[in-house]
Each structure stands twice: as C-alpha cells, then as structure tokens.
C-alpha cells in the first residue's frame, strides 16, 4: 500500500491487493493516523473489477470515518475523518 501525504490529506493506493488484506491495512492506517489528517483518498481502481471499490465503499467501517465521498472518478473514494480523540 503506497501512501502520500498532502497537507491534511493522505492518499493511499491499494491497487493489486486482495480485499481482505486491503481492508486490514486500511483499518490499521485509520487506527494510527493522527489528528493532522482530515481525509484519506483511497485509490482502489475499478477497471480490473470492483472488488476493492465495493470493499471500500460498503464493507469498510471504522469509528474515524465520518463520511465517504464517491468521486466522479470511479477508481477512488475519499474518507472524511472525525477528529481523533485523545
């Protein structure tokens, strides 16, 4: 999983991962992401199938996720985050 930080946005690329492993890695990322990150842009692709897209959009649940924004680009989903509780 590749990660890039742009200000208060973290971009992660999960192309080529299996859904279960990608879900586990995203949950770990959400657990360790500090309060300076307000959103995570997940690049999952969709031309090779919708398994990762469906996992991010429907199966991924976490207390930090406030809202999921479906991009006009079907290959990415933005996760808006709640503030991290101390």
C-alpha positions as CSV (number, residue, x, y, z in Angstrom):
1,X,0.0,0.0,0.0
2,X,1.6,3.3,-1.1
3,X,1.0,6.4,1.0
4,X,1.5,10.0,0.1
5,X,0.7,13.0,2.4
6,X,-0.5,16.3,1.0
7,X,-1.2,18.7,3.9
8,X,-4.2,17.3,5.8
9,X,-4.9,14.7,3.1
10,X,-3.4,11.2,3.0
11,X,-3.6,9.4,-0.3
12,X,-3.3,5.6,-0.3
13,X,-3.1,3.3,-3.3
14,X,-4.4,-0.3,-2.8
15,X,-4.2,-1.5,-6.4
16,X,-3.3,-5.1,-6.7
17,X,-4.2,-6.0,-3.1
18,X,-6.7,-8.7,-2.1
19,X,-9.8,-7.2,-0.5
20,X,-9.3,-8.8,3.0
21,X,-5.6,-7.6,3.2
22,X,-6.5,-4.1,1.9
23,X,-9.3,-3.8,4.5
24,X,-7.0,-4.8,7.3
25,X,-4.3,-2.4,6.1
26,X,-6.8,0.5,5.9
27,X,-8.2,-0.3,9.4
28,X,-4.6,-0.2,10.7
29,X,-4.0,3.1,8.9
30,X,-7.2,4.6,10.4
31,X,-6.1,3.5,13.9
32,X,-2.6,5.1,13.6
33,X,-3.5,8.2,11.6
34,X,-3.0,11.3,13.8
35,X,-5.3,14.3,14.2
36,X,-3.4,16.2,11.4
37,X,-5.1,14.1,8.8
38,X,-8.7,15.1,7.9
39,X,-9.2,12.9,4.9
40,X,-7.9,9.8,3.2
41,X,-8.2,9.4,-0.5
42,X,-8.2,5.7,-1.3
43,X,-7.2,4.8,-4.8
44,X,-8.7,1.4,-5.5
45,X,-9.3,1.3,-9.2
46,X,-12.2,-0.3,-10.9
47,X,-11.2,-1.3,-14.4
48,X,-9.8,-4.6,-13.2
49,X,-13.0,-5.4,-11.3
50,X,-15.0,-3.8,-8.5
51,X,-13.9,-6.0,-5.5
52,X,-11.7,-3.3,-3.9
53,X,-14.2,-0.5,-4.8
54,X,-17.0,-2.4,-3.1
55,X,-14.9,-3.2,-0.1
56,X,-14.0,0.5,0.5
57,X,-17.5,1.8,-0.3
58,X,-19.7,-0.8,1.5
59,X,-17.7,-3.0,3.8
60,X,-15.0,-0.7,5.4
61,X,-16.3,0.5,8.7
62,X,-14.3,2.4,11.3
63,X,-15.1,4.9,14.1
64,X,-12.8,7.6,12.4
65,X,-14.8,7.6,9.2
66,X,-17.3,10.4,9.2
67,X,-18.3,10.2,5.6
68,X,-17.4,8.5,2.3
69,X,-17.4,10.7,-0.8
70,X,-17.7,8.8,-4.1
71,X,-15.6,10.5,-6.7
72,X,-16.7,11.1,-10.3
73,X,-13.5,9.0,-10.8
74,X,-14.9,5.5,-10.1
75,X,-11.4,4.4,-9.1
76,X,-11.2,6.4,-5.9
77,X,-13.1,7.1,-2.7
78,X,-12.5,9.8,-0.2
79,X,-12.9,9.1,3.5
80,X,-13.6,12.2,5.6
81,X,-12.4,11.6,9.2
82,X,-13.7,12.5,12.6
83,X,-11.2,14.3,14.8
84,X,-9.0,11.9,16.7
85,X,-10.0,11.6,20.3
86,X,-7.0,12.0,22.7
